[in-house]
Amino acid sequence: MILSQIPIQLNKSQIAKELHLDHFPHSKQSIIEQYLLQGLSFIEAKGIIERMPANKLDFDALGLMESVKEMNEVVTANLLLATIGNQLEKELEKEIQNGNILKSMVFHALGVWAVHQAMDYLQQLIKKGAQQQGYQYSKRNAPGYNRWQLEKQSELLSLLAGERVEVSITSDFILTPIYTLTGIVFKYKEDDLGLFKNRINNSCLTCNLAQDKKECDYKIYCQKA
């Protein structure tokens, strides 16, 4: 499923935190707001959601963890891609070349914030659908995070057919446009995971991440599980 127009609502307070606006003179803040509004006009947020039974995925090719591979009969995979296009990126490069450091900083902060908002929008769609059907859903994972090799970005992008929203990948596994995110979220029924629950919880006792006694967001992916 392609979403050709993801709504992006400008949240000045959130972006202000990203830019640490309290460190800027008050006289600059009105200019920054103008830059934000201008940058917003360069954003064209799009997304892709591909849903498939997890047992249709090639786990070896994707490099996903064994714990997910063993659960593939009872979960659904949601492959995600969010991008805001390349126009803001082009304008950012122009401002850097012109030596406008402040404006380039604002554009970059806006780009990072906007693509994450676009991805959050996709995840909220999955969350809503999962809850309506009585399912649970995992945290988003992506190549380059939580032991998932960055090199597997190519395989994930191929499954997503990223060219449909003009997203490609470099030989260094960097997505272009640069303000692009991918990921995978699993949907499952809690009862169906009962067979794996004890194995996951027991392995967490030996994980070095458990030293802080914090709840881990990625149990479903954990290599030790």
C-alpha positions in Angstrom: 0.0 0.0 0.0 1.4 3.4 -1.0 0.4 6.5 0.9 1.1 9.4 -1.5 0.3 12.2 1.0 1.2 11.8 4.6 0.0 14.8 6.7 2.9 16.6 8.4 1.8 19.1 11.1 4.5 21.6 12.1 5.2 21.4 15.8 7.4 24.4 16.6 7.9 23.4 20.2 9.3 20.0 19.3 11.6 21.4 16.7 12.7 24.1 19.0 13.9 21.4 21.4 15.9 19.8 18.5 17.5 23.2 17.7 18.0 24.3 21.3 16.3 27.6 20.5 16.7 28.8 24.0 20.3 29.3 23.2 19.5 31.7 20.3 18.9 35.4 20.8 15.2 36.3 20.8 15.7 38.3 17.7 16.6 35.2 15.8 13.6 33.1 16.8 11.2 34.9 14.5 13.6 34.3 11.6 13.8 30.6 12.5 10.0 30.4 12.4 10.1 31.8 8.9 12.7 29.3 7.9 10.5 26.5 9.3 7.5 27.5 7.4 9.6 27.9 4.2 11.1 24.4 4.7 7.7 22.9 5.3 6.7 23.9 1.8 9.5 21.7 0.4 8.3 18.5 2.2 6.3 15.8 0.3 5.8 13.0 2.8 5.1 9.6 1.3 5.1 6.1 2.7 4.7 2.4 1.9 3.2 -0.4 4.1 3.6 -3.9 2.9 1.9 -6.6 5.0 2.7 -10.2 4.6 2.8 -13.5 6.7 6.2 -13.6 8.3 6.6 -17.2 7.0 6.8 -15.6 3.5 9.9 -13.7 4.4 13.4 -15.0 3.6 14.8 -14.6 7.1 18.3 -15.6 6.0 18.4 -13.0 3.3 17.1 -10.3 5.6 19.4 -11.3 8.4 16.6 -11.3 11.0 17.0 -13.0 14.4 16.4 -16.6 15.0 13.7 -15.9 17.6 11.6 -14.2 15.0 12.3 -17.0 12.5 10.9 -19.5 15.0 7.8 -17.5 15.5 7.1 -16.9 11.8 4.0 -19.1 11.8 2.1 -16.9 14.2 3.1 -13.3 13.2 2.4 -10.9 10.4 5.2 -8.7 9.1 4.6 -5.0 8.3 7.4 -3.6 6.2 7.5 0.2 6.4 9.1 3.0 4.4 8.7 6.8 5.1 10.3 9.6 3.1 9.8 13.3 2.7 11.2 13.5 -0.8 14.4 15.2 -2.0 13.4 18.9 -2.4 14.2 19.9 1.2 17.5 18.1 0.8 18.3 20.1 -2.3 17.4 23.4 -0.7 19.5 22.5 2.3 22.5 22.0 0.0 21.9 25.4 -1.6 21.9 27.1 1.8 25.2 25.3 2.8 26.8 26.5 -0.4 25.6 30.0 0.3 27.0 29.9 3.8 23.6 30.3 5.5 24.4 28.1 8.4 21.4 28.9 10.5 19.0 28.2 7.7 20.7 25.0 6.9 20.5 23.9 10.5 16.8 24.7 10.6 16.1 22.8 7.4 18.0 19.7 8.6 16.2 19.7 12.0 12.9 20.0 10.1 13.8 17.1 7.8 14.8 14.8 10.6 11.7 15.7 12.6 9.3 15.4 9.6 10.5 12.0 8.4 10.1 10.6 11.9 6.6 12.1 12.1 5.8 10.4 8.8 7.1 7.0 10.1 5.0 7.5 13.3 2.0 8.1 11.1 2.5 4.7 9.5 3.1 3.0 12.8 -0.1 4.5 14.2 -2.1 2.9 11.3 -0.6 -0.5 12.1 -1.3 0.1 15.9 -4.9 1.0 15.2 -5.5 -2.0 12.9 -3.8 -4.4 15.3 -5.8 -3.2 18.3 -9.1 -3.5 16.4 -8.3 -7.1 15.6 -7.1 -8.0 19.1 -3.4 -8.2 18.2 -0.3 -7.0 19.8 2.5 -5.2 17.9 6.2 -5.0 18.3 8.5 -2.0 18.3 9.9 -0.9 14.9 13.2 -2.4 14.1 15.4 -1.4 11.1 18.7 -2.3 9.5 21.5 -0.7 11.4 19.7 -1.1 14.8 19.5 -3.8 17.4 22.1 -6.1 15.7 20.3 -6.0 12.4 23.1 -5.5 9.8 22.9 -2.3 7.9 23.9 -4.2 4.8 20.4 -5.8 4.8 18.9 -2.5 4.0 19.1 -3.5 0.3 17.0 -6.6 0.8 14.4 -4.7 2.8 14.2 -1.9 0.2 13.8 -4.5 -2.5 10.8 -6.0 -0.7 9.3 -2.6 -0.3 9.9 -1.7 -3.9 11.1 1.7 -2.8 11.4 3.0 -6.4 7.6 3.5 -6.3 8.2 6.5 -4.1 11.6 7.4 -5.7 13.7 5.9 -2.9 17.0 4.2 -3.8 20.1 3.0 -2.0 23.8 3.8 -2.4 26.7 1.3 -2.5 27.3 2.2 1.2 23.7 1.2 2.0 22.6 4.8 2.6 19.0 5.5 1.6 18.3 8.4 -0.8 16.6 10.8 -0.3 18.5 11.2 3.0 15.4 11.9 4.9 14.0 8.4 4.5 13.4 5.6 7.1 12.5 2.0 6.8 11.6 -0.7 9.3 9.6 -3.7 10.2 6.9 -4.2 12.8 5.4 -7.5 13.7 1.8 -8.1 14.6 0.9 -11.1 16.7 -1.6 -12.5 19.2 -0.2 -12.8 22.7 -1.7 -16.3 23.3 0.0 -17.5 20.1 3.4 -16.6 21.6 2.9 -18.7 24.8 5.3 -21.4 23.5 8.1 -18.8 23.3 7.4 -16.7 26.3 9.4 -18.6 28.8 12.4 -19.0 26.4 12.4 -15.3 25.8 12.1 -14.3 29.4 14.7 -16.8 30.6 17.3 -15.6 28.0 16.7 -12.0 29.1 18.1 -12.9 32.5 21.5 -13.4 31.0 21.4 -10.4 28.7 23.8 -7.6 29.6 21.0 -5.1 28.7 19.1 -6.4 31.7 21.7 -5.1 34.2 19.8 -1.8 34.5 16.6 -3.8 35.2 14.9 -1.9 32.4 12.2 -3.3 30.1 13.7 -4.1 26.7 11.7 -2.9 23.7 13.2 -5.6 21.4 12.6 -9.0 23.1 10.9 -10.2 20.0 14.1 -9.7 18.0 16.7 -10.7 20.5 19.4 -13.1 19.2 19.8 -14.7 22.7 16.1 -15.4 22.9 
